[in-house]
Amino acid sequence: MTHKQTLPHGTATTAKFTLAIHPEKMLATIRPLILLIDCSYSMSHYYDEKTRFAYALDVVRQFDTTERPIYVIGFGETQPPIIDSIKDLMPHSFRTLLTPALEIALNLDPHHLVLITDGVIDDSALARDFITTHMLSVDGVICADDPAGIEILKYVIGPGSVTRCTPKQLSDTVLLLTN
C-alpha cells in the first residue's frame, strides 16, 4: 500500500519510510537535521545488551525537537509503511539502499544529514553520485568494525566525513557531529 504524504515545504512524496518528529513545530527559517538510519537485518545484531538498531534509536531520543526539526528516514531494500513513532521503525531488509532515502532527504531542505549504519551500502556508486550532484553534506557514523563497510562509506560520502564508533558510543558521537 502506498501512502501519499506532504512534506513541510509542500512537496508530496509516495515514500513509505519517512518519519517526521513533531513536524508541526517546524519553523520555516530552521532547516532540519535528518538522521538516515540503516534498517538492514545486520542492525539486529547484538552489541552487549542491545541491538545496534536499538542504539541507533537512542540517538533519535536524545534530541530536543523544540529547538530544531528532526527527521528520521530509515533505509534498506524495501520500504516499511509510514510510521507514527520511532517504535515502529525496525530492521526489515537484506540490502542497504541509500539513494531513495537521500532523495527524500533532499526534499526536506536539510541543514545536516547524519547517516548511521553498520556496514556496506549496496548502491554506493549511485548514492555517491547523488550526494555529489546535489552537493549534500553528509556525516557518516559506522557502528561496526567492518573494514569493507568503512571503505565503502568513505567512498560514498568522503573520507573526512566518516566516524567509526561502537554502538554504545553512537549517541555521544552523533551529538558531537550535530553541535
Contacts in CASP RR format, 6 or more apart in sequence:
PFRMAT RR
TARGET T0000
AUTHOR 0000-0000-0000
METHOD contacts of the structure
MODEL  1
MTHKQTLPHGTATTAKFTLAIHPEKMLATIRPLILLIDCSYSMSHYYDEK
TRFAYALDVVRQFDTTERPIYVIGFGETQPPIIDSIKDLMPHSFRTLLTP
ALEIALNLDPHHLVLITDGVIDDSALARDFITTHMLSVDGVICADDPAGI
EILKYVIGPGSVTRCTPKQLSDTVLLLTN
1 81 0 8 1.000
2 14 0 8 1.000
2 16 0 8 1.000
3 14 0 8 1.000
3 16 0 8 1.000
3 81 0 8 1.000
3 82 0 8 1.000
4 12 0 8 1.000
4 13 0 8 1.000
4 14 0 8 1.000
5 12 0 8 1.000
5 13 0 8 1.000
5 14 0 8 1.000
5 15 0 8 1.000
5 18 0 8 1.000
5 82 0 8 1.000
6 12 0 8 1.000
7 13 0 8 1.000
7 18 0 8 1.000
7 20 0 8 1.000
7 107 0 8 1.000
7 108 0 8 1.000
8 20 0 8 1.000
8 23 0 8 1.000
8 26 0 8 1.000
8 32 0 8 1.000
8 69 0 8 1.000
8 108 0 8 1.000
9 107 0 8 1.000
9 108 0 8 1.000
9 109 0 8 1.000
11 107 0 8 1.000
13 104 0 8 1.000
13 107 0 8 1.000
15 79 0 8 1.000
15 100 0 8 1.000
15 104 0 8 1.000
16 79 0 8 1.000
16 80 0 8 1.000
16 81 0 8 1.000
16 82 0 8 1.000
17 39 0 8 1.000
17 73 0 8 1.000
17 74 0 8 1.000
17 75 0 8 1.000
17 79 0 8 1.000
17 80 0 8 1.000
17 82 0 8 1.000
17 83 0 8 1.000
17 101 0 8 1.000
17 104 0 8 1.000
18 71 0 8 1.000
18 73 0 8 1.000
18 82 0 8 1.000
18 104 0 8 1.000
19 71 0 8 1.000
19 72 0 8 1.000
19 73 0 8 1.000
19 74 0 8 1.000
19 82 0 8 1.000
19 83 0 8 1.000
19 84 0 8 1.000
19 85 0 8 1.000
19 86 0 8 1.000
19 89 0 8 1.000
20 26 0 8 1.000
20 69 0 8 1.000
20 71 0 8 1.000
21 60 0 8 1.000
21 63 0 8 1.000
21 65 0 8 1.000
21 69 0 8 1.000
21 70 0 8 1.000
21 71 0 8 1.000
21 72 0 8 1.000
21 86 0 8 1.000
22 65 0 8 1.000
22 66 0 8 1.000
22 69 0 8 1.000
22 70 0 8 1.000
23 69 0 8 1.000
25 65 0 8 1.000
25 66 0 8 1.000
25 69 0 8 1.000
26 32 0 8 1.000
26 69 0 8 1.000
27 69 0 8 1.000
30 68 0 8 1.000
30 69 0 8 1.000
30 111 0 8 1.000
31 109 0 8 1.000
31 110 0 8 1.000
31 111 0 8 1.000
32 68 0 8 1.000
32 69 0 8 1.000
32 70 0 8 1.000
32 71 0 8 1.000
32 108 0 8 1.000
32 109 0 8 1.000
32 110 0 8 1.000
32 111 0 8 1.000
33 63 0 8 1.000
33 68 0 8 1.000
33 69 0 8 1.000
33 70 0 8 1.000
33 71 0 8 1.000
33 110 0 8 1.000
33 111 0 8 1.000
33 112 0 8 1.000
33 114 0 8 1.000
33 178 0 8 1.000
34 70 0 8 1.000
34 71 0 8 1.000
34 72 0 8 1.000
34 73 0 8 1.000
34 105 0 8 1.000
34 108 0 8 1.000
34 110 0 8 1.000
34 112 0 8 1.000
34 113 0 8 1.000
34 114 0 8 1.000
35 59 0 8 1.000
35 60 0 8 1.000
35 70 0 8 1.000
35 71 0 8 1.000
35 72 0 8 1.000
35 73 0 8 1.000
35 114 0 8 1.000
35 116 0 8 1.000
35 174 0 8 1.000
36 73 0 8 1.000
36 74 0 8 1.000
36 75 0 8 1.000
36 98 0 8 1.000
36 101 0 8 1.000
36 102 0 8 1.000
36 105 0 8 1.000
36 113 0 8 1.000
36 114 0 8 1.000
36 115 0 8 1.000
36 116 0 8 1.000
36 138 0 8 1.000
37 43 0 8 1.000
37 53 0 8 1.000
37 56 0 8 1.000
37 57 0 8 1.000
37 60 0 8 1.000
37 72 0 8 1.000
37 73 0 8 1.000
37 74 0 8 1.000
37 75 0 8 1.000
37 89 0 8 1.000
37 116 0 8 1.000
38 56 0 8 1.000
38 74 0 8 1.000
38 75 0 8 1.000
38 76 0 8 1.000
38 96 0 8 1.000
38 115 0 8 1.000
38 116 0 8 1.000
38 117 0 8 1.000
38 118 0 8 1.000
38 119 0 8 1.000
39 53 0 8 1.000
39 74 0 8 1.000
39 75 0 8 1.000
39 76 0 8 1.000
39 80 0 8 1.000
39 89 0 8 1.000
39 90 0 8 1.000
39 91 0 8 1.000
39 92 0 8 1.000
39 93 0 8 1.000
40 76 0 8 1.000
40 77 0 8 1.000
40 91 0 8 1.000
40 93 0 8 1.000
40 94 0 8 1.000
40 95 0 8 1.000
40 96 0 8 1.000
40 118 0 8 1.000
41 91 0 8 1.000
41 92 0 8 1.000
41 93 0 8 1.000
41 94 0 8 1.000
42 52 0 8 1.000
42 91 0 8 1.000
42 118 0 8 1.000
42 119 0 8 1.000
42 144 0 8 1.000
43 51 0 8 1.000
43 52 0 8 1.000
43 53 0 8 1.000
43 56 0 8 1.000
43 91 0 8 1.000
43 118 0 8 1.000
44 51 0 8 1.000
44 52 0 8 1.000
44 53 0 8 1.000
44 91 0 8 1.000
45 51 0 8 1.000
45 52 0 8 1.000
45 118 0 8 1.000
45 144 0 8 1.000
46 52 0 8 1.000
47 55 0 8 1.000
47 143 0 8 1.000
47 166 0 8 1.000
47 167 0 8 1.000
47 168 0 8 1.000
48 167 0 8 1.000
48 168 0 8 1.000
50 167 0 8 1.000
51 91 0 8 1.000
51 167 0 8 1.000
52 118 0 8 1.000
52 143 0 8 1.000
52 144 0 8 1.000
52 167 0 8 1.000
53 90 0 8 1.000
53 91 0 8 1.000
55 143 0 8 1.000
55 167 0 8 1.000
55 168 0 8 1.000
55 170 0 8 1.000
55 171 0 8 1.000
56 116 0 8 1.000
56 143 0 8 1.000
56 167 0 8 1.000
56 170 0 8 1.000
57 86 0 8 1.000
57 89 0 8 1.000
58 170 0 8 1.000
58 171 0 8 1.000
59 116 0 8 1.000
59 170 0 8 1.000
59 171 0 8 1.000
59 174 0 8 1.000
60 70 0 8 1.000
60 72 0 8 1.000
60 86 0 8 1.000
61 86 0 8 1.000
62 171 0 8 1.000
62 174 0 8 1.000
62 175 0 8 1.000
63 70 0 8 1.000
63 178 0 8 1.000
68 111 0 8 1.000
71 105 0 8 1.000
71 108 0 8 1.000
71 110 0 8 1.000
72 86 0 8 1.000
72 89 0 8 1.000
73 101 0 8 1.000
73 104 0 8 1.000
73 105 0 8 1.000
74 80 0 8 1.000
74 89 0 8 1.000
74 101 0 8 1.000
75 96 0 8 1.000
75 97 0 8 1.000
75 98 0 8 1.000
75 100 0 8 1.000
75 101 0 8 1.000
76 92 0 8 1.000
76 93 0 8 1.000
76 95 0 8 1.000
76 96 0 8 1.000
76 97 0 8 1.000
76 98 0 8 1.000
76 101 0 8 1.000
77 93 0 8 1.000
77 94 0 8 1.000
77 95 0 8 1.000
77 96 0 8 1.000
77 97 0 8 1.000
77 122 0 8 1.000
78 92 0 8 1.000
78 93 0 8 1.000
79 100 0 8 1.000
80 88 0 8 1.000
80 89 0 8 1.000
80 90 0 8 1.000
80 92 0 8 1.000
81 88 0 8 1.000
83 89 0 8 1.000
95 122 0 8 1.000
96 117 0 8 1.000
96 119 0 8 1.000
96 120 0 8 1.000
96 121 0 8 1.000
96 122 0 8 1.000
97 121 0 8 1.000
97 122 0 8 1.000
97 123 0 8 1.000
98 115 0 8 1.000
98 121 0 8 1.000
98 123 0 8 1.000
98 124 0 8 1.000
98 127 0 8 1.000
98 156 0 8 1.000
99 123 0 8 1.000
99 126 0 8 1.000
99 127 0 8 1.000
99 130 0 8 1.000
102 113 0 8 1.000
102 127 0 8 1.000
102 130 0 8 1.000
102 131 0 8 1.000
102 134 0 8 1.000
102 136 0 8 1.000
103 130 0 8 1.000
105 113 0 8 1.000
105 136 0 8 1.000
106 134 0 8 1.000
106 136 0 8 1.000
110 136 0 8 1.000
112 137 0 8 1.000
112 139 0 8 1.000
112 178 0 8 1.000
113 136 0 8 1.000
113 137 0 8 1.000
113 138 0 8 1.000
113 139 0 8 1.000
114 138 0 8 1.000
114 139 0 8 1.000
114 140 0 8 1.000
114 141 0 8 1.000
114 174 0 8 1.000
114 177 0 8 1.000
114 178 0 8 1.000
115 138 0 8 1.000
115 139 0 8 1.000
115 140 0 8 1.000
115 141 0 8 1.000
115 153 0 8 1.000
115 157 0 8 1.000
116 140 0 8 1.000
116 141 0 8 1.000
116 143 0 8 1.000
116 170 0 8 1.000
116 174 0 8 1.000
117 140 0 8 1.000
117 141 0 8 1.000
117 142 0 8 1.000
117 143 0 8 1.000
117 153 0 8 1.000
118 142 0 8 1.000
118 143 0 8 1.000
118 144 0 8 1.000
118 146 0 8 1.000
118 167 0 8 1.000
119 142 0 8 1.000
119 144 0 8 1.000
119 146 0 8 1.000
119 148 0 8 1.000
119 149 0 8 1.000
119 150 0 8 1.000
119 152 0 8 1.000
119 153 0 8 1.000
120 146 0 8 1.000
120 148 0 8 1.000
120 149 0 8 1.000
120 152 0 8 1.000
121 127 0 8 1.000
121 149 0 8 1.000
121 152 0 8 1.000
121 153 0 8 1.000
121 156 0 8 1.000
124 152 0 8 1.000
124 155 0 8 1.000
124 156 0 8 1.000
127 156 0 8 1.000
128 155 0 8 1.000
128 156 0 8 1.000
128 157 0 8 1.000
130 136 0 8 1.000
131 138 0 8 1.000
131 156 0 8 1.000
131 157 0 8 1.000
137 161 0 8 1.000
138 157 0 8 1.000
138 161 0 8 1.000
139 157 0 8 1.000
139 161 0 8 1.000
139 163 0 8 1.000
139 177 0 8 1.000
140 153 0 8 1.000
140 157 0 8 1.000
140 161 0 8 1.000
140 162 0 8 1.000
140 163 0 8 1.000
140 177 0 8 1.000
141 162 0 8 1.000
141 163 0 8 1.000
141 164 0 8 1.000
141 165 0 8 1.000
141 170 0 8 1.000
141 173 0 8 1.000
141 174 0 8 1.000
141 177 0 8 1.000
142 149 0 8 1.000
142 150 0 8 1.000
142 153 0 8 1.000
142 162 0 8 1.000
142 163 0 8 1.000
142 164 0 8 1.000
142 165 0 8 1.000
143 165 0 8 1.000
143 166 0 8 1.000
143 167 0 8 1.000
143 169 0 8 1.000
143 170 0 8 1.000
144 167 0 8 1.000
145 164 0 8 1.000
150 162 0 8 1.000
150 164 0 8 1.000
153 162 0 8 1.000
154 160 0 8 1.000
154 162 0 8 1.000
163 173 0 8 1.000
163 177 0 8 1.000
165 172 0 8 1.000
165 173 0 8 1.000
END
